[in-house]
Amino acid sequence: NHGWTMAPGLLHGAYECLKHHGSDALKAQYLEKIATGEWLATMCLTEPHAGSDLGLCSTRAVPQEDGSHHISGTKIFISGGEHDLTDNIVHLVLARLPDAPPGPKGLSLFLVPKFYADGTRSAVVCERIEEKMGLHGSPTCVMRFDAARGWIVGAPGKGLAAMFVMMNAARLHVALQGIGLLSAAWQKADAYAHERRQMRAPGASQTSAIIDHPAVRRILDTQRAWIDGGRVMAYQTALELDIARYHPDADRRQRAERWCALVTPILKAACTHQAFHGGSDCLQVFGGHGYVREWGIEQHVRDARVAMIYEGTNEIQAIDLLVRKVLADGAAGWLAVLAQLRTDVDGAHPDAAHCLDRLVELTRAVIRASAGDAALPYRLADDYLRACAVALLGWAGSRIAAVANAAPSPARWQAPLTALRTCVLPEFDMRAAIVSAQLPSPA
């Protein structure tokens, strides 16, 4: 239930943000309630004139004699901005101090509660609830701050650094939303395909369940390959998060941090893209019934669309991957990750190995070409990220294949693994060709 999970979805990130950047007084007053979910939290970033370009934010924070600040401005697209699910709401708000420079470096982060400790309500008003395409179970609000009293979180001018702790957690959460939505759509479509009887499948003598028609089977097995592979990538990232925090070896912690930094934008973009487009394919299994609301599948398609947009659009994820991370160190970190993945893929999985080997070549070619054209990586970023996602999915499939025969019901894994090889991994060469076609010819 995408709408419902929006309510507690930001709590983990809010907790980490406050834990690492909040004052002792703020942590003592708010951290426990956030950790238990007794109070929900919001992330107040976007403004009407500033979508993803947070440097344009103009909300003001005026210092007061008691150390607090008065926050004034309007924020839009605020998930859970107003509701009565919990006794209090903790708003984390980006705003500018009076002497702050323009742009992102002038932003500071502030905590403004809905209610103060004495029970009085803050000067925060929900002007309206956005009427959205989907996600109707979650209130998305326009919030107006009228000199609302709040307190700074972290250092002045370091608001984005503090907020990114929350945003990175949210991006991984959104990736899992994508996997969950695709899985929910697949489950509905698979159940329907086993029940609905239409025409005769090839070789059948009577009307067949549509699951027996190759066209339907291909749709379902392809989406199952994305679900299974996406989960493997997500679980590996969860392990790496723990390793980055707790492993005794500093080098291993560094490698884990590198994985998380590089794979987070891939997971967010690829899994949410597939949730919408793969969910639409699952709707196709229902035929006309899929377009009718009572069957439930259309809700997943509507809900999934926003996941490609919020917490940084998928295009921003692609730029983050290629420009800010891969090219930043000459791809040394990313090539090290690919080398490790390649050792996991043995000769039994030549298609997955091909994708990883070709991705190394493609990455090096992009690095060379980008040296003479600063705009080039921005043009290539979307297709490059998708190529990375497909290559990672091939690696994930090899991990699944390694244990599938020993798992309960081994036959359950074979059809998605076949679809991965025949219907998913060939996309890599297409994406690589699109990227390569935009590279200058060798002199």
Secondary structure, DSSP 8 states (H G I E B T S, - for coil): -HHHHTTTTTHHHHHHHHHHHS-HHHIIIIIHHHHHTSSEEEEE--BTTBSS-GGG---EEEE-TTS-EEEEEEEEEEETSS-SSSS-EEEEEEEE-TT--SSGGGEEEEEEESB-TTS-B-SEEEEEE---SS-TTS-EEEEEEEEEEEEEESSTT-HHHHHHHHHHHHHHHHHHHHHHHHHHHHHHHHHHHHH-B-S--TT-SS--BGGGSHHHHHHHHHHHHHHHHHHHHHHHHHHHHHHHHH-S-HHHHHHHHHHHHHHHHHHHHHHHHHHHHHHHHHHHHTGGGGGSGGGSHHHHHHHHHGGGTSSS-HHHHHHIIIIIIIGGGTTHHHHHHHHHHHHH--TT-HHHHHHHHHHHHHHHHHHHHHTT-TTHHHHHHHHHHHHHHHHHHHHHHHHHHHHHTTSSSTHHHHHHHHHIIIIITHHHHHHHHHHHHTS----
